[in-house]
Amino acid sequence: MRYTNYRFQVPEEKIVRVIVDTDAKNEADDQFAIVQALLSPKFENVGFIAAHFGTGRVPDSMERSFQELNLIFDKMGMDKEIIVKGAPCPLPDAKTPVPSAGAELIIREAMKEDNRRLYVAFLGPLTDLASAYLMEPRIAGRLTAIWIGGGRYPNGGPEFNLGNDIAAANVVFSSGIEVWQVPKDVYEMIPVSFAELELKVAPYGEIGAYLLEQLDRHAHEPGPRKSAFRTGETWVLGDNPAIGLILYEHRFMYEWVQAPLITSDMTYVHTGLNRPIRVYQSIDSRLILEDLFAKIALFAKHHS
């Protein structure tokens, strides 16, 4: 599925296949990345996978992500046939997959004979990629995985997406899959203010209004999950870099690092045994955010 209602056209050779794997109901930033992916004409969106966000807060987190994806697609009038369910829980260990329609989708698209490059953007844990690889190791070398997750290099440390499936991260990091990692200190480089969103997002259609409303509602939820970067007037759209890097790969903003082993406390152990992965050190928040704002406004204009 491609959204192409623009005055410009993307050259055919630049179109890529994209799968977005999202823990969409974890908090309130995935929604912005989902919308940006849906509205990017460079993307042939071949699937959206509902991901779990652990079982500690709620027992049905993947199902809640699935429902949120359906809600967003409904508000945008998009075809929901490309939404599938991922694993409902983390891997039990580093050798046992959790089969799902999402893992099958990754395998099917990776093994397809298609000249267009396949990107899989992970906005939550790596469970579905690790499961797909354990089920079909030949997918290594046939896709690029972009992961929003993991602690700051070189030492690592606690990080939400990684903590929801450390075993899956170790499976992926020890594989031959091409990985672009956006660790915590980098995905926090895309702050926005609520006033900015009220001006540049909320006025534009049902989806624009919903994006701000659900973020504002989530910001008032009680509990210890409120991070230091949430000041009352700001948020971090930490998942959008995964979409932005497909639009423009930020060629001089990463280093090649041998993928570490990750311990149970999420420390990186640099064994030197795994192959190098691309670890981003910064992102262009201006490009990513202005692209998001423009696409939401143009979508509303064309569907008013």
Salt bridges, closest charged atoms under 4 A:
GLU27 OE1 - ARG230 NH2 2.37
GLU44 OE1 - ARG116 NH1 3.65
ASP60 OD1 - ARG64 NE 2.86
GLU63 OE1 - LYS85 NZ 3.08
GLU68 OE1 - LYS25 NZ 3.49
ASP74 OD1 - LYS80 NZ 2.99
GLU109 OE1 - ARG17 NH1 2.99
GLU109 OE2 - LYS112 NZ 2.79
GLU113 OE2 - ARG142 NH2 3.48
ASP114 OD2 - ARG17 NE 3.81
ASP114 OD2 - ARG116 NH2 2.79
GLU136 OE2 - ARG138 NH2 3.04
GLU178 OE2 - ARG117 NH2 3.27
ASP185 OD2 - ARG152 NE 3.80
GLU206 OE2 - LYS75 NZ 3.27
GLU213 OE2 - ARG217 NH1 2.00
ASP216 OD1 - HIS220 ND1 3.74
GLU221 OE1 - HIS218 ND1 3.31
GLU249 OE2 - ARG278 NH1 3.24
GLU290 OE2 - LYS200 NZ 3.46
ASP291 OD2 - LYS295 NZ 2.88
